[in-house]
Amino acid sequence: MAESLIIRLGSNATDSVHWLVWSAGTEEIIASGELPSAEQLVQLTEKSQNRNVVALVPACDVAFKQLNVPAKSARAMKLAAPYMLEDDLAQDVEQLFFAYGTPNVSDTNDNCFLAAVDHDQITLWLSWLREAGIHIQQMIPDALLLPEHESDWSCIELSGEMLIKRGAWSATTVEPMLFNALLSRWSEALDEDTSISLHHYSPLSLPELDQPVEPIVEPEELPLALLARNVAATKFNLLQGEFQIKTKRTSVTKTWLAAAGFAAFAFI
């Protein structure tokens, strides 16, 4: 499909919902808007027809982790990884859903990259879309789609929040007033005088910071348009395991399968 409908959901049903119809072929915005809450998602039902639909969710609701798991198979790795992170996660492992990615990271020996999200939260997001009759193909944490600048950071503001990405597998969403706390947490391995290069795609207004930051002005863009540019190149999808989308068979495929079944029965 040449056109995609990008829907950015909030953490709560009362949060505003941003949307964008994007043409990947021409990299143009077909339409865009904002809904006051998830209850109005039904207004996008018609726009979702015959389009690739991608749901973006706040990266602050997702914990990105990477570690080295001594396992001989992917299945064994996925069984062990959550319990290796028990002390690092704010919730019990049983309350979380884990999705696995394969980002292009060359400066680490880690072999397991996972994203943890509250099981009830992802169920809630999907319930809003289901009630509106919207079928999605992909669910991605929003800030993960920001442009990557090697060791630098990138950010853009959306609805008073900062979407921030640091490297291929580290992203979040914070209010500007909390940026200092994020800066302290993400910069633990850096020297106090080390300056962080921050590529920003929207006007930047930050409080006084403890760590030196070098702002790098990038061309301003509509936030969802900037994120939409990277959807096609992003393989990661939160919808894995029990939440994996089942591909619908077209009527032509169903007819062909039925005919093949009758032919096989007649042959036997």
Secondary structure, DSSP 8 states (H G I E B T S, - for coil): --EEEEEE--SSTTS-EEEEEEETTTTEEEEEEEESSGGGGGGGHHHHTTSEEEEEE-GGGEEEEEE----SSHHHHHHHHHHHTTTT-SS-GGGEEEEEE-----S----EEEEEEEHHHHHHHHHHHHHTT---SEEEEGGGGS---TTSEEEEEETTEEEEEESTT-EEEE-GGGHHHHHHHHTTTS-TT--EEEEESS-------SS-EEEEE-----HHHHHHTTTTT----S--GGG-------HHHHHHHHHHHHHHHHH-
